[in-house]
Amino acid sequence: MRVSHTAVIERNGRFDTHFATEPYEAGWAGEARWFLRVASATGRWAVQTEISPDGHHWCAHGEAVRFDAPGLYTVGVTQFGGWLRLAAHPEQGEAHLHAQVYLTLKE
């Protein structure tokens, strides 16, 4: 039987500039998936997984997901090492985002 875990990383977060979630140690997992439930959004946003060997120094990993409307968006992650976080930024001009972020992990 596989082991799985779901963590609520951001609950009702409100953002209007670049942000990154708190680091999450996930070295035990073989795969991960971010879920971003957007309640409201203005402007166009890009979200992307960032990975780290130590939880302090980060690099982008995989493709960014772009959106400009409420909905449920997801980013899958494999071959990521020990630490994960989700980074987001508006692609241009003023933008606002109200969302929840979940991280699901499987061994």
C-alpha positions as CSV (number, residue, x, y, z in Angstrom):
1,M,0.0,0.0,0.0
2,R,1.3,3.5,-0.9
3,V,1.8,6.2,1.7
4,S,0.3,9.6,1.0
5,H,-0.1,12.9,2.7
6,T,-1.9,16.1,2.0
7,A,-0.8,19.4,3.5
8,V,-2.7,22.7,3.4
9,I,0.1,25.2,2.7
10,E,-1.9,28.4,2.3
11,R,-5.4,29.0,3.5
12,N,-7.3,32.0,2.1
13,G,-4.1,33.7,1.1
14,R,-4.3,37.1,-0.5
15,F,-1.4,38.2,-2.7
16,D,-0.7,41.1,-5.0
17,T,2.9,40.6,-5.7
18,H,5.5,37.8,-6.1
19,F,5.2,35.2,-3.3
20,A,6.5,31.7,-2.4
21,T,5.0,29.3,0.1
22,E,6.8,28.2,3.2
23,P,9.3,25.4,2.4
24,Y,8.0,21.8,2.9
25,E,10.4,18.9,3.5
26,A,9.3,16.0,1.3
27,G,12.4,13.9,0.7
28,W,10.6,10.7,1.6
29,A,8.0,11.2,-1.3
30,G,8.5,9.8,-4.8
31,E,6.0,12.3,-6.3
32,A,4.2,15.4,-5.4
33,R,1.4,17.5,-6.7
34,W,0.4,21.1,-6.0
35,F,-3.2,22.2,-6.1
36,L,-4.0,25.9,-6.3
37,R,-7.7,26.7,-5.7
38,V,-8.1,30.2,-6.9
39,A,-11.2,32.0,-5.4
40,S,-10.5,35.3,-7.3
41,A,-7.8,36.6,-9.6
42,T,-7.1,39.7,-11.5
43,G,-4.3,39.9,-14.0
44,R,-2.4,37.0,-15.3
45,W,-0.4,34.8,-12.9
46,A,2.3,32.2,-13.3
47,V,3.0,29.5,-10.6
48,Q,6.0,27.2,-10.6
49,T,7.5,24.6,-8.3
50,E,10.8,25.5,-6.8
51,I,13.2,22.9,-5.3
52,S,16.0,23.0,-2.8
53,P,18.6,20.7,-1.3
54,D,18.5,22.5,2.1
55,G,15.3,24.6,2.4
56,H,17.2,27.8,2.0
57,H,18.5,28.0,-1.6
58,W,16.0,27.6,-4.4
59,C,15.8,27.0,-8.2
60,A,12.8,26.7,-10.5
61,H,11.7,23.1,-11.5
62,G,9.5,22.1,-14.4
63,E,7.1,24.3,-16.3
64,A,5.1,27.2,-15.0
65,V,1.3,27.1,-15.0
66,R,-0.5,30.3,-16.1
67,F,-4.0,31.5,-15.3
68,D,-6.1,34.6,-15.1
69,A,-9.4,33.3,-13.7
70,P,-10.8,31.5,-10.7
71,G,-10.6,27.7,-10.8
72,L,-8.5,24.7,-9.7
73,Y,-5.0,24.5,-11.1
74,T,-2.4,21.8,-10.6
75,V,1.4,21.2,-11.0
76,G,2.9,17.8,-10.8
77,V,6.4,17.2,-9.5
78,T,8.9,14.3,-9.7
79,Q,12.7,14.0,-9.2
80,F,12.7,16.9,-6.8
81,G,15.2,16.0,-3.9
82,G,14.3,17.1,-0.4
83,W,12.5,20.4,-0.2
84,L,9.6,22.0,-2.2
85,R,7.8,25.3,-2.4
86,L,5.4,26.9,-4.8
87,A,6.3,30.4,-6.2
88,A,3.8,32.7,-8.0
89,H,4.1,36.1,-9.6
90,P,1.9,38.4,-11.7
91,E,3.1,38.4,-15.3
92,Q,2.6,42.1,-15.8
93,G,1.0,45.2,-14.1
94,E,-1.3,45.1,-11.1
95,A,-2.7,41.8,-10.1
96,H,-4.5,40.3,-7.1
97,L,-4.9,36.7,-6.1
98,H,-7.0,35.0,-3.4
99,A,-6.3,31.3,-3.2
100,Q,-5.7,28.1,-1.2
101,V,-2.6,26.0,-1.8
102,Y,-2.4,22.2,-1.1
103,L,0.5,19.9,-1.5
104,T,-0.1,16.1,-1.9
105,L,2.8,13.7,-1.5
106,K,3.0,10.0,-2.3
107,E,5.7,7.4,-1.6
